[in-house]
Amino acid sequence: MIYTGFASVYDALMIEAPYDSWSEYLIKSMQEYGSGGISLLDSGCGTGEISARLKKAGFDVTGIDISEEMLAVAQQKSAEEGLRIPFYQMDMRKLEGFEEPFDAILICCDSLNYLTSEEDVKEAFRQASNNLKENGLLIFDVHSPYKMEEIFKGATFAEAEEEASYIWNCFEGEAPLSVEHELTFFIQEQDGRYSRFDELHQQRTFTQQKYAEMLSEAGFETAAVHADFTMESPHPESERIFFIAKKNNPA
């Protein structure tokens, strides 16, 4: 999904998003499973919240996103903080133009769930493998089947703030373990009036076994699977699943 109507207020709407927990998990995982390298690709970086945190932690970060509007916000924020982070408009299924492979590629904030076909997910994994060093890490998080089936489907969420408000309705999608999110945003303009934006977001997840199979086909070994920002294994009611995959060395 290409965010178009609300990139400028996305951070206000996501004020409670656990970006610190994401960053802490990623750093701990790279320290435990990585080779000590510092070059990272933040794929699907959005407004650059995680990119900025990792840059401040000492990593050499590059960010990509398919949304030009989100990247504009990320660039402005990084410049205001004095952070030199290159951001590029790019599809995670078509990584190209990088001079050197990365030590790790990260796909955070359930960005991978916006790829709703197996082939698209496999291509994202293949592209990641092609742009990683030997033994490089691919770390990503996805919604669990439990979250898709038991929390999202049929649910309505709403938030009312002065700058921006939203109504978020979730419906069962056509594909297995998929959801359609119908979002209506009311964004305050400079003159005090509100503009309305409507967007449809489609997400799909797969079982843990299926992700492991697709990773293997792309040349990865699944090093660990965790749940909900912890280093613990998933349980039946886990909501967010984290995968740490290591690129296999060529034979």
Contacts in CASP RR format, 6 or more apart in sequence:
PFRMAT RR
TARGET T0000
AUTHOR 0000-0000-0000
METHOD contacts of the structure
MODEL  1
MIYTGFASVYDALMIEAPYDSWSEYLIKSMQEYGSGGISLLDSGCGTGEI
SARLKKAGFDVTGIDISEEMLAVAQQKSAEEGLRIPFYQMDMRKLEGFEE
PFDAILICCDSLNYLTSEEDVKEAFRQASNNLKENGLLIFDVHSPYKMEE
IFKGATFAEAEEEASYIWNCFEGEAPLSVEHELTFFIQEQDGRYSRFDEL
HQQRTFTQQKYAEMLSEAGFETAAVHADFTMESPHPESERIFFIAKKNNP
A
1 114 0 8 1.000
1 199 0 8 1.000
1 200 0 8 1.000
1 201 0 8 1.000
1 202 0 8 1.000
2 66 0 8 1.000
2 67 0 8 1.000
3 10 0 8 1.000
3 46 0 8 1.000
3 67 0 8 1.000
3 69 0 8 1.000
3 70 0 8 1.000
3 199 0 8 1.000
4 67 0 8 1.000
4 69 0 8 1.000
4 197 0 8 1.000
4 199 0 8 1.000
5 69 0 8 1.000
5 185 0 8 1.000
5 187 0 8 1.000
5 197 0 8 1.000
5 199 0 8 1.000
6 13 0 8 1.000
6 164 0 8 1.000
6 185 0 8 1.000
6 187 0 8 1.000
6 197 0 8 1.000
6 199 0 8 1.000
7 47 0 8 1.000
7 67 0 8 1.000
7 69 0 8 1.000
7 70 0 8 1.000
7 72 0 8 1.000
7 73 0 8 1.000
8 69 0 8 1.000
8 73 0 8 1.000
8 187 0 8 1.000
9 163 0 8 1.000
9 164 0 8 1.000
9 185 0 8 1.000
9 187 0 8 1.000
10 46 0 8 1.000
10 47 0 8 1.000
10 70 0 8 1.000
10 73 0 8 1.000
11 47 0 8 1.000
11 49 0 8 1.000
11 73 0 8 1.000
12 161 0 8 1.000
12 163 0 8 1.000
12 164 0 8 1.000
13 159 0 8 1.000
13 161 0 8 1.000
13 164 0 8 1.000
13 166 0 8 1.000
13 185 0 8 1.000
14 49 0 8 1.000
17 49 0 8 1.000
17 109 0 8 1.000
18 229 0 8 1.000
19 49 0 8 1.000
19 50 0 8 1.000
19 53 0 8 1.000
20 53 0 8 1.000
21 229 0 8 1.000
22 50 0 8 1.000
22 53 0 8 1.000
22 108 0 8 1.000
22 109 0 8 1.000
22 141 0 8 1.000
22 229 0 8 1.000
23 50 0 8 1.000
23 53 0 8 1.000
23 54 0 8 1.000
23 57 0 8 1.000
24 229 0 8 1.000
25 226 0 8 1.000
25 229 0 8 1.000
25 230 0 8 1.000
25 242 0 8 1.000
26 50 0 8 1.000
26 54 0 8 1.000
26 106 0 8 1.000
26 108 0 8 1.000
26 139 0 8 1.000
27 54 0 8 1.000
27 57 0 8 1.000
28 231 0 8 1.000
29 137 0 8 1.000
29 139 0 8 1.000
29 224 0 8 1.000
29 226 0 8 1.000
29 242 0 8 1.000
29 244 0 8 1.000
30 36 0 8 1.000
30 37 0 8 1.000
30 103 0 8 1.000
30 104 0 8 1.000
30 137 0 8 1.000
30 139 0 8 1.000
33 137 0 8 1.000
33 223 0 8 1.000
33 224 0 8 1.000
33 244 0 8 1.000
33 246 0 8 1.000
34 103 0 8 1.000
34 104 0 8 1.000
34 135 0 8 1.000
34 136 0 8 1.000
34 137 0 8 1.000
34 246 0 8 1.000
35 103 0 8 1.000
35 133 0 8 1.000
35 135 0 8 1.000
35 136 0 8 1.000
36 103 0 8 1.000
37 103 0 8 1.000
37 104 0 8 1.000
38 58 0 8 1.000
38 59 0 8 1.000
38 60 0 8 1.000
38 103 0 8 1.000
39 59 0 8 1.000
39 60 0 8 1.000
39 62 0 8 1.000
39 100 0 8 1.000
39 102 0 8 1.000
39 103 0 8 1.000
39 104 0 8 1.000
40 54 0 8 1.000
40 59 0 8 1.000
40 60 0 8 1.000
40 61 0 8 1.000
40 62 0 8 1.000
40 102 0 8 1.000
40 103 0 8 1.000
40 104 0 8 1.000
40 105 0 8 1.000
40 106 0 8 1.000
41 61 0 8 1.000
41 62 0 8 1.000
41 63 0 8 1.000
41 64 0 8 1.000
41 95 0 8 1.000
41 98 0 8 1.000
41 102 0 8 1.000
41 104 0 8 1.000
41 105 0 8 1.000
41 106 0 8 1.000
41 131 0 8 1.000
42 48 0 8 1.000
42 50 0 8 1.000
42 51 0 8 1.000
42 54 0 8 1.000
42 61 0 8 1.000
42 62 0 8 1.000
42 63 0 8 1.000
42 64 0 8 1.000
42 106 0 8 1.000
42 108 0 8 1.000
43 63 0 8 1.000
43 64 0 8 1.000
43 92 0 8 1.000
43 95 0 8 1.000
43 105 0 8 1.000
43 106 0 8 1.000
43 107 0 8 1.000
43 111 0 8 1.000
43 124 0 8 1.000
43 128 0 8 1.000
44 63 0 8 1.000
44 64 0 8 1.000
44 65 0 8 1.000
44 66 0 8 1.000
44 92 0 8 1.000
44 107 0 8 1.000
44 108 0 8 1.000
44 109 0 8 1.000
44 111 0 8 1.000
45 51 0 8 1.000
45 63 0 8 1.000
45 64 0 8 1.000
45 65 0 8 1.000
45 70 0 8 1.000
45 71 0 8 1.000
45 74 0 8 1.000
45 87 0 8 1.000
45 108 0 8 1.000
46 65 0 8 1.000
46 67 0 8 1.000
46 70 0 8 1.000
46 71 0 8 1.000
46 73 0 8 1.000
46 74 0 8 1.000
46 109 0 8 1.000
47 70 0 8 1.000
47 73 0 8 1.000
47 74 0 8 1.000
47 77 0 8 1.000
48 63 0 8 1.000
48 73 0 8 1.000
48 74 0 8 1.000
48 77 0 8 1.000
48 78 0 8 1.000
48 85 0 8 1.000
48 87 0 8 1.000
50 106 0 8 1.000
50 108 0 8 1.000
50 109 0 8 1.000
51 61 0 8 1.000
51 63 0 8 1.000
51 74 0 8 1.000
51 78 0 8 1.000
51 85 0 8 1.000
51 87 0 8 1.000
52 77 0 8 1.000
52 78 0 8 1.000
52 81 0 8 1.000
52 83 0 8 1.000
52 85 0 8 1.000
54 61 0 8 1.000
55 61 0 8 1.000
55 78 0 8 1.000
55 83 0 8 1.000
55 84 0 8 1.000
55 85 0 8 1.000
56 83 0 8 1.000
61 85 0 8 1.000
62 85 0 8 1.000
62 86 0 8 1.000
62 87 0 8 1.000
62 88 0 8 1.000
62 98 0 8 1.000
62 102 0 8 1.000
63 74 0 8 1.000
63 85 0 8 1.000
63 86 0 8 1.000
63 87 0 8 1.000
63 88 0 8 1.000
64 87 0 8 1.000
64 88 0 8 1.000
64 89 0 8 1.000
64 90 0 8 1.000
64 92 0 8 1.000
64 95 0 8 1.000
65 71 0 8 1.000
65 74 0 8 1.000
65 87 0 8 1.000
65 89 0 8 1.000
65 90 0 8 1.000
66 89 0 8 1.000
66 90 0 8 1.000
66 91 0 8 1.000
66 92 0 8 1.000
67 89 0 8 1.000
68 89 0 8 1.000
71 87 0 8 1.000
71 88 0 8 1.000
71 89 0 8 1.000
74 85 0 8 1.000
74 87 0 8 1.000
75 87 0 8 1.000
78 84 0 8 1.000
78 85 0 8 1.000
78 87 0 8 1.000
90 96 0 8 1.000
92 107 0 8 1.000
92 111 0 8 1.000
92 112 0 8 1.000
92 115 0 8 1.000
92 124 0 8 1.000
92 127 0 8 1.000
92 128 0 8 1.000
93 115 0 8 1.000
93 120 0 8 1.000
93 123 0 8 1.000
93 124 0 8 1.000
93 127 0 8 1.000
94 127 0 8 1.000
95 127 0 8 1.000
95 128 0 8 1.000
95 130 0 8 1.000
95 131 0 8 1.000
98 131 0 8 1.000
101 131 0 8 1.000
101 132 0 8 1.000
101 133 0 8 1.000
102 131 0 8 1.000
102 132 0 8 1.000
102 133 0 8 1.000
102 136 0 8 1.000
103 132 0 8 1.000
103 133 0 8 1.000
103 136 0 8 1.000
103 137 0 8 1.000
104 132 0 8 1.000
104 136 0 8 1.000
104 137 0 8 1.000
104 138 0 8 1.000
104 139 0 8 1.000
105 128 0 8 1.000
105 131 0 8 1.000
105 132 0 8 1.000
105 137 0 8 1.000
105 138 0 8 1.000
105 139 0 8 1.000
106 139 0 8 1.000
106 140 0 8 1.000
107 124 0 8 1.000
107 128 0 8 1.000
107 138 0 8 1.000
107 139 0 8 1.000
107 140 0 8 1.000
107 141 0 8 1.000
108 140 0 8 1.000
108 141 0 8 1.000
109 141 0 8 1.000
110 141 0 8 1.000
110 142 0 8 1.000
110 143 0 8 1.000
110 203 0 8 1.000
110 240 0 8 1.000
111 140 0 8 1.000
112 121 0 8 1.000
112 124 0 8 1.000
112 140 0 8 1.000
112 141 0 8 1.000
112 142 0 8 1.000
113 142 0 8 1.000
113 143 0 8 1.000
113 203 0 8 1.000
113 204 0 8 1.000
113 205 0 8 1.000
114 201 0 8 1.000
114 202 0 8 1.000
114 203 0 8 1.000
115 121 0 8 1.000
115 124 0 8 1.000
115 204 0 8 1.000
116 175 0 8 1.000
116 178 0 8 1.000
116 202 0 8 1.000
116 203 0 8 1.000
116 204 0 8 1.000
117 204 0 8 1.000
118 206 0 8 1.000
118 210 0 8 1.000
118 214 0 8 1.000
121 206 0 8 1.000
121 211 0 8 1.000
121 214 0 8 1.000
122 214 0 8 1.000
122 217 0 8 1.000
122 218 0 8 1.000
125 138 0 8 1.000
125 214 0 8 1.000
125 215 0 8 1.000
125 217 0 8 1.000
125 218 0 8 1.000
125 219 0 8 1.000
125 220 0 8 1.000
126 218 0 8 1.000
128 138 0 8 1.000
128 218 0 8 1.000
129 138 0 8 1.000
129 218 0 8 1.000
129 219 0 8 1.000
129 220 0 8 1.000
129 247 0 8 1.000
132 138 0 8 1.000
132 247 0 8 1.000
133 247 0 8 1.000
134 247 0 8 1.000
134 249 0 8 1.000
134 250 0 8 1.000
135 246 0 8 1.000
135 247 0 8 1.000
135 249 0 8 1.000
136 246 0 8 1.000
136 247 0 8 1.000
137 223 0 8 1.000
137 244 0 8 1.000
137 245 0 8 1.000
137 246 0 8 1.000
137 247 0 8 1.000
138 215 0 8 1.000
138 220 0 8 1.000
138 243 0 8 1.000
138 244 0 8 1.000
138 245 0 8 1.000
138 246 0 8 1.000
138 247 0 8 1.000
139 242 0 8 1.000
139 243 0 8 1.000
139 244 0 8 1.000
139 245 0 8 1.000
140 242 0 8 1.000
140 243 0 8 1.000
141 240 0 8 1.000
141 241 0 8 1.000
141 242 0 8 1.000
141 243 0 8 1.000
142 205 0 8 1.000
142 206 0 8 1.000
142 211 0 8 1.000
142 240 0 8 1.000
142 241 0 8 1.000
142 243 0 8 1.000
143 152 0 8 1.000
143 203 0 8 1.000
143 205 0 8 1.000
143 239 0 8 1.000
143 240 0 8 1.000
143 241 0 8 1.000
144 205 0 8 1.000
144 227 0 8 1.000
144 234 0 8 1.000
144 238 0 8 1.000
144 239 0 8 1.000
144 240 0 8 1.000
144 241 0 8 1.000
145 177 0 8 1.000
145 205 0 8 1.000
145 207 0 8 1.000
146 236 0 8 1.000
146 237 0 8 1.000
146 238 0 8 1.000
146 239 0 8 1.000
147 205 0 8 1.000
147 239 0 8 1.000
147 240 0 8 1.000
148 177 0 8 1.000
148 178 0 8 1.000
148 179 0 8 1.000
148 203 0 8 1.000
148 204 0 8 1.000
148 205 0 8 1.000
149 177 0 8 1.000
150 237 0 8 1.000
151 239 0 8 1.000
152 170 0 8 1.000
152 179 0 8 1.000
152 181 0 8 1.000
153 170 0 8 1.000
153 171 0 8 1.000
153 172 0 8 1.000
153 179 0 8 1.000
154 169 0 8 1.000
154 170 0 8 1.000
154 171 0 8 1.000
154 172 0 8 1.000
155 169 0 8 1.000
155 170 0 8 1.000
156 167 0 8 1.000
156 168 0 8 1.000
156 169 0 8 1.000
156 170 0 8 1.000
157 166 0 8 1.000
157 167 0 8 1.000
157 168 0 8 1.000
157 170 0 8 1.000
158 165 0 8 1.000
158 166 0 8 1.000
158 167 0 8 1.000
158 168 0 8 1.000
159 165 0 8 1.000
159 166 0 8 1.000
162 188 0 8 1.000
163 187 0 8 1.000
163 188 0 8 1.000
164 185 0 8 1.000
164 186 0 8 1.000
164 187 0 8 1.000
164 188 0 8 1.000
165 185 0 8 1.000
165 186 0 8 1.000
166 183 0 8 1.000
166 184 0 8 1.000
166 185 0 8 1.000
166 186 0 8 1.000
167 183 0 8 1.000
167 184 0 8 1.000
168 181 0 8 1.000
168 182 0 8 1.000
168 183 0 8 1.000
168 184 0 8 1.000
169 181 0 8 1.000
169 182 0 8 1.000
169 183 0 8 1.000
170 179 0 8 1.000
170 180 0 8 1.000
170 181 0 8 1.000
170 182 0 8 1.000
171 179 0 8 1.000
171 180 0 8 1.000
171 182 0 8 1.000
172 178 0 8 1.000
172 179 0 8 1.000
172 180 0 8 1.000
173 179 0 8 1.000
173 180 0 8 1.000
173 202 0 8 1.000
175 204 0 8 1.000
176 204 0 8 1.000
177 204 0 8 1.000
177 205 0 8 1.000
177 206 0 8 1.000
177 207 0 8 1.000
178 202 0 8 1.000
178 203 0 8 1.000
178 204 0 8 1.000
178 205 0 8 1.000
179 202 0 8 1.000
179 203 0 8 1.000
179 204 0 8 1.000
180 200 0 8 1.000
180 201 0 8 1.000
180 202 0 8 1.000
181 200 0 8 1.000
181 201 0 8 1.000
181 202 0 8 1.000
181 203 0 8 1.000
182 198 0 8 1.000
182 199 0 8 1.000
182 200 0 8 1.000
183 198 0 8 1.000
183 199 0 8 1.000
183 200 0 8 1.000
183 201 0 8 1.000
184 196 0 8 1.000
184 197 0 8 1.000
184 198 0 8 1.000
185 196 0 8 1.000
185 197 0 8 1.000
185 198 0 8 1.000
185 199 0 8 1.000
186 194 0 8 1.000
186 195 0 8 1.000
186 196 0 8 1.000
187 194 0 8 1.000
187 195 0 8 1.000
187 196 0 8 1.000
187 197 0 8 1.000
188 194 0 8 1.000
189 195 0 8 1.000
206 214 0 8 1.000
208 225 0 8 1.000
208 234 0 8 1.000
208 241 0 8 1.000
211 222 0 8 1.000
211 241 0 8 1.000
211 243 0 8 1.000
212 222 0 8 1.000
212 225 0 8 1.000
215 221 0 8 1.000
215 222 0 8 1.000
215 243 0 8 1.000
215 245 0 8 1.000
216 222 0 8 1.000
219 247 0 8 1.000
219 248 0 8 1.000
220 245 0 8 1.000
220 246 0 8 1.000
220 247 0 8 1.000
220 248 0 8 1.000
221 245 0 8 1.000
221 246 0 8 1.000
221 248 0 8 1.000
222 243 0 8 1.000
222 244 0 8 1.000
222 245 0 8 1.000
223 244 0 8 1.000
223 245 0 8 1.000
223 246 0 8 1.000
224 231 0 8 1.000
224 243 0 8 1.000
224 244 0 8 1.000
225 233 0 8 1.000
225 234 0 8 1.000
225 241 0 8 1.000
225 242 0 8 1.000
225 243 0 8 1.000
225 244 0 8 1.000
226 232 0 8 1.000
226 233 0 8 1.000
226 234 0 8 1.000
226 241 0 8 1.000
226 242 0 8 1.000
226 244 0 8 1.000
227 233 0 8 1.000
227 234 0 8 1.000
227 235 0 8 1.000
227 238 0 8 1.000
227 239 0 8 1.000
227 240 0 8 1.000
227 241 0 8 1.000
227 242 0 8 1.000
228 238 0 8 1.000
228 239 0 8 1.000
228 240 0 8 1.000
229 240 0 8 1.000
229 242 0 8 1.000
234 241 0 8 1.000
END
